[in-house]
Amino acid sequence: MKRFILAVILFASVLVSSAFSEEVMSVSGIVQSVDLSTSTIVITTYEGKDITIFIEDETTQEKLKARRIKADDDVKVKYVSRDSKNISTSLFKKPKAC
């Protein structure tokens, strides 16, 4: 009986944790624009699709303010979709090919 209860509790905790986890997606492309007033960037993927990314973390906002990431840079972004917004979890500038 104890094993059954333990199995039920374990199963329920897995269901609850998966319901609240967010899927992290990634995209690579070219930065089309940076808007510091709204903390957003627009990236055009290699397939030609524009994606707006909201920047919430301080480190990435500082990179944008210092223009270490700017229009025409080749970047890779990891993000989650939350409240109909694409929220950046990381943003990296790709090194230029030699």
C-alpha positions in Angstrom: 0.0 0.0 0.0 2.8 2.4 0.8 4.4 1.7 -2.5 1.2 2.5 -4.3 0.8 5.8 -2.5 4.4 6.7 -3.1 3.9 5.9 -6.8 0.8 8.1 -7.0 2.6 11.0 -5.3 5.6 10.6 -7.7 3.4 10.5 -10.7 1.4 13.6 -9.6 4.6 15.6 -9.0 5.8 14.7 -12.5 2.5 15.9 -14.0 2.6 19.2 -12.0 6.2 20.0 -12.8 5.7 19.3 -16.5 2.6 21.5 -16.6 4.6 24.5 -15.3 7.8 24.0 -17.2 8.4 26.2 -20.3 9.9 24.9 -23.5 13.1 26.7 -24.4 13.4 27.4 -28.1 16.3 28.7 -30.1 16.6 30.7 -33.3 19.6 32.0 -35.3 19.5 34.9 -37.6 20.3 38.5 -38.3 19.4 41.4 -36.0 17.1 43.8 -37.9 16.5 46.3 -35.2 17.1 47.0 -31.5 14.6 49.1 -29.5 16.0 50.0 -26.1 12.8 51.8 -25.0 10.8 48.6 -25.2 13.7 46.2 -24.6 13.0 44.3 -27.8 15.0 43.2 -30.8 13.7 41.9 -34.1 15.6 39.0 -35.7 15.2 37.7 -39.2 15.8 34.0 -39.3 17.8 32.4 -42.1 14.4 31.2 -43.4 13.2 34.8 -43.7 10.8 35.0 -40.7 10.9 38.0 -38.4 10.7 37.2 -34.7 10.4 39.9 -31.9 12.3 39.0 -28.8 11.8 40.8 -25.4 14.9 41.2 -23.4 14.4 41.1 -19.6 17.7 40.2 -18.2 20.2 42.9 -17.2 23.2 41.3 -18.8 21.7 41.3 -22.3 20.2 44.7 -21.9 23.7 46.0 -21.1 25.0 44.4 -24.2 22.4 46.2 -26.2 23.0 49.5 -24.6 26.8 49.2 -25.1 26.1 48.3 -28.8 27.9 45.0 -28.4 24.9 43.5 -30.1 23.4 45.7 -32.9 21.6 45.7 -36.2 23.1 43.4 -38.8 24.8 41.1 -36.2 24.5 37.4 -36.6 23.0 36.0 -33.4 21.6 33.0 -31.7 18.8 33.5 -29.2 17.3 31.1 -26.7 13.8 32.1 -25.6 10.5 31.0 -24.0 7.0 32.0 -25.0 5.2 33.5 -22.1 2.0 35.6 -22.2 2.2 35.8 -26.0 5.7 37.2 -25.8 9.0 35.6 -26.8 11.2 36.3 -23.7 15.0 35.9 -24.2 16.8 33.5 -21.9 20.2 34.1 -23.7 21.4 36.1 -26.6 24.8 35.4 -28.2 26.6 37.2 -31.0 28.1 34.7 -33.4 31.7 35.2 -34.3 32.4 36.3 -37.9 33.9 33.7 -40.1 37.6 34.2 -41.0 
